[in-house]
Structures are given as C-alpha cells and as structure tokens.
Amino acid sequence: MVLSFIIYAQAFLCTVLYAVCAAPFFLLGVIFLTGFRKEKVAKVARFFILWYGKFIIYVALKPYVRVRFENLSGEKCGAGIYIFNHRSSSDPFLVSAVTNLPVAQVVNDWPMKLFFFGFFARIGEYIDIKSLSYDDALAKARYLIGRDVPLMVFPEGTRSGGRHMNPFHGAFFRVAKELNCPLIPVAIAGNERIPTRSFKMHCGRIRIHRLPAIPPETVQGLKPYPLKNHVRRIIYEETVRMDRKLGNEQ
C-alpha cells in the first residue's frame, strides 16, 4: 500500500512537472507551427503525448520499475498497425518506448472522457473504437496511416491482468487488409502487476520486444480470422520466452 502511494505520488508530481514545462512549448508549437490546421495541431499533440509517456516510464517510475525496449526485427519504425498484448493499465504508456514517431492509439471510450488525458487524446486524433462504427474507424485509420502515423492497437480489448492472453478482436486485422498495410507485433512482459487490476503497484522489470513486421502481402494472403490468430500466436510465444527470462533474472 505504501509503495503504491509512493509510485502514484511520484507519477502525479512528474505529470504536473511535465505539464508545467511542456505547456508553453505546446502553445508556441500550435501558434507558430500549425497555422491552427487541425491535422498539424494533432501532430503537435501526439508529439507531446509521446514524450509524456517516455517521461513517465523512464523517469517517474524509477527506481521502482525498470523498462527496457528491444527491437528484435532490425527494422525502422514507420507507419503501420502495431499490435500489442494487453496485461495492465500501464500498457498505453509503454507504447512510447517503441518509437520516437508521434503515434495514435486505438482506445475504449473511457480514456476519451477523462478531463486532462481525454482532451489531448481527442485533439491527437486517437480512435475511440467503442463510439465509432467499423466504417468510421476504417476511415480514420486510413487518414492517419496515409499521413504516416503509426497506429497502436490492443486487440484483446481489455487487460488480461496476468500472463495469459485474451482472444483478439478482429476489427483492425480487417482494417490492415483494407489498407494493405503491415502489421507489427509487439510483446510486453513483466507489467502484469504494474499495476494489478485493482491498481496496486509493485516493483519490477518490464520488457518490450518489437518483432518482425508481417508484410502487406502476407496480410492479404490470410483471411481476418487466421490472420489475427497468427499474430496472436507470434506475440504469445514471445511473451512466454520473455516471462521465462524475467523469471530467471529474479
């Protein structure tokens, strides 16, 4: 309980510090770099969200939580649909470790309703999968990927709370086929108790592995159901290896 209070207090103070320091630069960026054009304002918002995420996972959580990202693919990060497993509510922060490019996330409706975070998610053009029809979500994904914005997706829909993996929803595998874009699997391990489903925090090590992209021709060659299961299997097998290694490190 004490540890949870310390970590949350530290994260809150770091959030306030980041907001105070970043706000003037955000406003200057909007005024002088965007011409108040919606798509450019969104890009500035995504940039500040990205670096807020990095600030939280690499500064605010130390020394209690250590995060390490490895690109096992050897490929540069670019536009595409990034598929993550979803163990904990810390996952949306951890996506910032994967790339230095401003990204958009596919989220449920509740983050969009939050006063502070929801404001930036809305102007950053995050996709609210609960409130949009499939056609509207497809159109928004087409718009973002057409502007080289990486799209981060958690197809489990809800966090598993453990080392197991929930079934994947198929919507964004259909989107990938429609847009003829690559799917990039990303495996996260070690954060199933950072925090728990009851939001209790623990110390630990988190590992994030970016795996080789599934190219558009492979995406097109599989129907949505076998495609989502293929990607799920790739991520699951990697998380098993990561969990085993984390266990050996303890």
C-alpha positions as CSV (number, residue, x, y, z in Angstrom):
1,M,0.0,0.0,0.0
2,V,2.8,2.4,0.9
3,L,4.7,1.5,-2.3
4,S,1.6,2.2,-4.4
5,F,1.1,5.6,-2.8
6,I,4.8,6.5,-3.4
7,I,4.8,5.4,-7.0
8,Y,1.4,7.1,-7.8
9,A,2.5,10.3,-5.9
10,Q,5.8,10.3,-7.9
11,A,3.9,9.8,-11.2
12,F,1.4,12.6,-10.3
13,L,4.2,15.0,-9.5
14,C,6.1,14.1,-12.7
15,T,2.8,14.7,-14.6
16,V,2.4,18.1,-13.1
17,L,6.1,18.9,-13.8
18,Y,5.8,17.8,-17.4
19,A,2.6,19.7,-17.9
20,V,4.0,22.9,-16.5
21,C,7.3,22.6,-18.5
22,A,5.7,21.4,-21.7
23,A,2.6,23.7,-21.8
24,P,4.5,26.8,-23.1
25,F,6.2,24.8,-25.8
26,F,2.9,23.2,-26.8
27,L,1.2,26.5,-27.1
28,L,4.1,28.0,-29.1
29,G,4.1,25.0,-31.4
30,V,0.4,25.3,-32.0
31,I,0.6,29.1,-32.7
32,F,3.7,29.2,-34.8
33,L,4.0,25.7,-36.5
34,T,0.4,24.7,-37.3
35,G,-1.4,27.7,-38.7
36,F,-4.2,26.2,-36.5
37,R,-4.8,23.5,-39.1
38,K,-6.4,20.5,-37.4
39,E,-4.0,17.9,-38.7
40,K,-1.0,19.9,-37.7
41,V,-2.4,20.6,-34.2
42,A,-3.0,16.9,-33.9
43,K,0.6,16.1,-34.8
44,V,1.9,18.5,-32.1
45,A,-0.4,16.9,-29.6
46,R,0.7,13.4,-30.4
47,F,4.4,14.6,-30.1
48,F,3.8,15.8,-26.5
49,I,1.8,12.7,-25.6
50,L,4.6,10.5,-26.8
51,W,7.3,12.3,-24.7
52,Y,4.9,12.4,-21.7
53,G,4.8,8.6,-22.0
54,K,8.5,8.4,-22.2
55,F,8.9,10.7,-19.2
56,I,6.6,8.6,-17.1
57,I,8.1,5.2,-17.9
58,Y,11.8,6.2,-17.8
59,V,11.7,8.9,-15.1
60,A,8.6,8.8,-13.0
61,L,8.6,5.1,-12.3
62,K,12.3,4.9,-11.3
63,P,13.8,3.3,-9.3
64,Y,10.9,1.0,-8.6
65,V,10.2,0.0,-12.2
66,R,12.8,-0.5,-15.0
67,V,11.7,-0.6,-18.6
68,R,13.7,-2.0,-21.5
69,F,12.8,-2.0,-25.1
70,E,14.4,-4.2,-27.8
71,N,13.8,-4.0,-31.5
72,L,14.3,-7.7,-32.5
73,S,13.3,-7.0,-36.0
74,G,16.2,-4.8,-37.1
75,E,13.6,-2.7,-39.0
76,K,13.0,1.0,-38.7
77,C,9.7,2.1,-37.1
78,G,7.3,3.6,-39.5
79,A,3.6,3.8,-40.4
80,G,1.6,0.6,-39.9
81,I,-0.6,-1.1,-37.4
82,Y,1.2,-2.1,-34.3
83,I,-0.4,-5.0,-32.4
84,F,0.3,-5.3,-28.6
85,N,-0.8,-7.7,-26.0
86,H,-2.6,-6.1,-23.0
87,R,-1.8,-7.1,-19.5
88,S,-2.1,-3.9,-17.5
89,S,-3.3,-0.3,-17.5
90,S,0.4,0.8,-17.9
91,D,0.4,-0.5,-21.5
92,P,-0.7,2.7,-23.1
93,F,2.3,4.5,-21.6
94,L,4.7,1.7,-22.6
95,V,3.9,2.1,-26.4
96,S,6.0,5.3,-26.2
97,A,9.1,3.1,-25.8
98,V,8.6,1.6,-29.3
99,T,9.2,4.6,-31.5
100,N,10.2,8.3,-31.5
101,L,7.4,9.0,-34.0
102,P,4.2,10.6,-32.7
103,V,1.6,7.8,-32.7
104,A,-2.1,7.5,-32.4
105,Q,-3.7,4.8,-30.2
106,V,-7.0,2.8,-30.6
107,V,-8.7,3.1,-27.2
108,N,-12.0,2.3,-25.5
109,D,-14.3,5.3,-24.8
110,W,-13.4,5.9,-21.2
111,P,-9.9,7.5,-21.7
112,M,-11.6,9.9,-24.1
113,K,-13.8,11.1,-21.3
114,L,-11.0,12.0,-18.9
115,F,-10.6,15.7,-18.4
116,F,-6.8,16.1,-19.0
117,F,-5.8,12.9,-20.9
118,G,-9.0,12.8,-22.9
119,F,-8.5,16.4,-24.1
120,F,-5.2,15.5,-25.7
121,A,-6.4,12.1,-26.9
122,R,-9.2,13.8,-28.8
123,I,-7.1,16.5,-30.4
124,G,-4.4,13.9,-31.1
125,E,-6.9,12.0,-33.2
126,Y,-7.0,8.9,-31.2
127,I,-9.5,6.3,-32.4
128,D,-12.4,5.7,-30.0
129,I,-13.3,2.1,-31.0
130,K,-16.4,2.0,-28.8
131,S,-18.0,5.1,-30.2
132,L,-17.2,4.6,-33.9
133,S,-18.8,2.3,-36.4
134,Y,-16.4,0.0,-38.3
135,D,-16.6,2.2,-41.4
136,D,-15.8,5.3,-39.4
137,A,-12.9,3.6,-37.7
138,L,-11.6,2.4,-41.0
139,A,-11.8,5.9,-42.5
140,K,-10.0,7.4,-39.5
141,A,-7.3,4.7,-39.7
142,R,-6.9,5.3,-43.5
143,Y,-6.5,9.1,-42.8
144,L,-3.8,8.5,-40.1
145,I,-1.8,5.8,-41.9
146,G,-2.0,7.9,-45.0
147,R,-0.1,10.6,-43.1
148,D,2.5,8.1,-41.9
149,V,1.1,8.0,-38.3
150,P,1.9,4.7,-36.6
151,L,-1.4,3.2,-35.2
152,M,-1.1,1.3,-31.8
153,V,-3.8,-1.3,-31.2
154,F,-4.6,-3.6,-28.2
155,P,-6.9,-6.2,-29.9
156,E,-7.6,-8.0,-26.6
157,G,-9.8,-5.0,-25.9
158,T,-9.3,-5.3,-22.1
159,R,-6.3,-6.0,-20.0
160,S,-5.8,-9.7,-19.0
161,G,-4.3,-8.9,-15.6
162,G,-1.9,-11.8,-15.8
163,R,0.5,-13.7,-18.0
164,H,-2.3,-15.2,-20.1
165,M,-3.6,-13.6,-23.2
166,N,-7.3,-12.9,-24.0
167,P,-8.7,-13.6,-27.5
168,F,-8.1,-11.0,-30.1
169,H,-10.9,-9.0,-31.7
170,G,-10.6,-8.9,-35.5
171,A,-11.6,-5.4,-36.5
172,F,-8.1,-3.9,-37.0
173,F,-6.9,-7.0,-38.8
174,R,-9.7,-6.3,-41.3
175,V,-8.5,-2.7,-41.4
176,A,-5.0,-3.8,-42.2
177,K,-6.3,-5.9,-45.1
178,E,-8.4,-3.0,-46.4
179,L,-5.5,-0.6,-46.2
180,N,-2.9,-3.1,-47.4
181,C,-0.5,-2.1,-44.6
182,P,1.9,-4.1,-42.5
183,L,1.1,-5.4,-39.0
184,I,3.9,-5.1,-36.5
185,P,3.7,-7.4,-33.5
186,V,4.9,-6.0,-30.1
187,A,5.2,-8.2,-27.0
188,I,5.1,-6.8,-23.5
189,A,6.0,-8.8,-20.4
190,G,6.6,-8.1,-16.7
191,N,3.9,-5.5,-16.1
192,E,1.0,-7.7,-15.1
193,R,1.4,-6.3,-11.6
194,I,2.4,-2.8,-12.6
195,P,-0.3,-2.1,-11.6
196,T,-2.7,-5.0,-10.9
197,R,-6.3,-4.9,-11.9
198,S,-7.0,-3.4,-8.5
199,F,-4.4,-0.7,-9.3
200,K,-1.9,-1.9,-6.6
201,M,1.7,-1.2,-7.7
202,H,4.7,-3.5,-7.4
203,C,8.3,-3.1,-8.2
204,G,9.5,-5.0,-11.3
205,R,11.2,-5.2,-14.7
206,I,9.2,-4.6,-17.8
207,R,10.4,-5.8,-21.2
208,I,9.1,-4.7,-24.6
209,H,10.0,-6.6,-27.8
210,R,9.3,-5.2,-31.2
211,L,9.1,-8.3,-33.6
212,P,9.5,-8.5,-37.4
213,A,6.7,-6.9,-39.3
214,I,4.1,-9.0,-41.2
215,P,4.3,-7.6,-44.7
216,P,1.2,-6.5,-46.7
217,E,1.4,-9.5,-49.0
218,T,1.1,-11.9,-46.0
219,V,-1.7,-9.8,-44.6
220,Q,-3.6,-10.0,-47.9
221,G,-2.9,-13.8,-48.2
222,L,-4.8,-14.6,-45.0
223,K,-8.4,-14.2,-44.1
224,P,-9.0,-12.0,-41.0
225,Y,-9.7,-14.9,-38.6
226,P,-6.5,-16.9,-39.3
227,L,-4.6,-13.6,-39.6
228,K,-5.5,-12.5,-36.1
229,N,-4.7,-15.9,-34.7
230,H,-1.4,-15.9,-36.5
231,V,-0.4,-12.6,-35.0
232,R,-1.7,-13.6,-31.6
233,R,0.4,-16.8,-31.6
234,I,3.6,-14.8,-32.6
235,I,3.1,-12.4,-29.6
236,Y,2.1,-15.2,-27.2
237,E,5.1,-17.3,-28.0
238,E,7.4,-14.3,-27.5
239,T,5.8,-13.4,-24.1
240,V,6.3,-16.9,-22.9
241,R,10.0,-16.6,-23.7
242,M,10.1,-13.2,-22.1
243,D,8.4,-14.4,-18.9
244,R,10.8,-17.3,-18.7
245,K,13.8,-15.0,-19.0
246,L,12.3,-12.5,-16.5
247,G,11.8,-15.4,-14.1
248,N,15.4,-16.4,-14.4
249,E,16.6,-12.9,-13.8
250,Q,14.8,-12.6,-10.5
